[in-house]
Amino acid sequence: MKEITKDMMICEILDLNPQLEDVFISHGLNCVGCPGSSGETLQDAAEGHSVDLSKLLEDLNKANEL
């Protein structure tokens, strides 16, 4: 399975595994349908919404392994 990194676009992550939407939502990021999802990296979104990037990355990669 491809590792998710902070430099990946939100839309790229969701294309990789649409079920990861639940992880985004659990971190307060309602990315699906957001105009920023196609132009923001994971790092940009985390910084813009005051989300702990390392915890988000950990949770996304853990959920992507399932």
Contacts in CASP RR format, 6 or more apart in sequence:
PFRMAT RR
TARGET T0000
AUTHOR 0000-0000-0000
METHOD contacts of the structure
MODEL  1
MKEITKDMMICEILDLNPQLEDVFISHGLNCVGCPGSSGETLQDAAEGHS
VDLSKLLEDLNKANEL
1 64 0 8 1.000
1 65 0 8 1.000
2 16 0 8 1.000
2 64 0 8 1.000
3 61 0 8 1.000
4 13 0 8 1.000
4 16 0 8 1.000
4 20 0 8 1.000
4 42 0 8 1.000
4 57 0 8 1.000
4 60 0 8 1.000
4 61 0 8 1.000
4 64 0 8 1.000
5 42 0 8 1.000
5 57 0 8 1.000
6 41 0 8 1.000
6 42 0 8 1.000
6 43 0 8 1.000
6 46 0 8 1.000
6 53 0 8 1.000
6 57 0 8 1.000
7 41 0 8 1.000
7 42 0 8 1.000
7 43 0 8 1.000
8 41 0 8 1.000
8 42 0 8 1.000
9 37 0 8 1.000
9 38 0 8 1.000
9 39 0 8 1.000
9 40 0 8 1.000
9 41 0 8 1.000
9 42 0 8 1.000
10 24 0 8 1.000
10 31 0 8 1.000
10 34 0 8 1.000
10 36 0 8 1.000
10 37 0 8 1.000
10 38 0 8 1.000
10 39 0 8 1.000
10 40 0 8 1.000
10 41 0 8 1.000
10 42 0 8 1.000
10 45 0 8 1.000
11 37 0 8 1.000
11 38 0 8 1.000
11 39 0 8 1.000
13 20 0 8 1.000
13 42 0 8 1.000
13 60 0 8 1.000
14 20 0 8 1.000
14 21 0 8 1.000
14 24 0 8 1.000
14 31 0 8 1.000
14 32 0 8 1.000
14 37 0 8 1.000
16 64 0 8 1.000
17 63 0 8 1.000
17 64 0 8 1.000
19 63 0 8 1.000
20 60 0 8 1.000
20 63 0 8 1.000
20 64 0 8 1.000
21 31 0 8 1.000
21 32 0 8 1.000
22 63 0 8 1.000
23 56 0 8 1.000
23 59 0 8 1.000
23 60 0 8 1.000
23 63 0 8 1.000
24 30 0 8 1.000
24 31 0 8 1.000
24 32 0 8 1.000
24 60 0 8 1.000
26 59 0 8 1.000
27 51 0 8 1.000
27 52 0 8 1.000
27 55 0 8 1.000
27 56 0 8 1.000
27 59 0 8 1.000
28 49 0 8 1.000
28 51 0 8 1.000
29 45 0 8 1.000
29 46 0 8 1.000
29 49 0 8 1.000
29 51 0 8 1.000
29 56 0 8 1.000
31 37 0 8 1.000
31 45 0 8 1.000
36 45 0 8 1.000
37 45 0 8 1.000
42 53 0 8 1.000
42 56 0 8 1.000
42 57 0 8 1.000
42 60 0 8 1.000
43 53 0 8 1.000
45 51 0 8 1.000
46 52 0 8 1.000
46 53 0 8 1.000
46 56 0 8 1.000
47 53 0 8 1.000
END
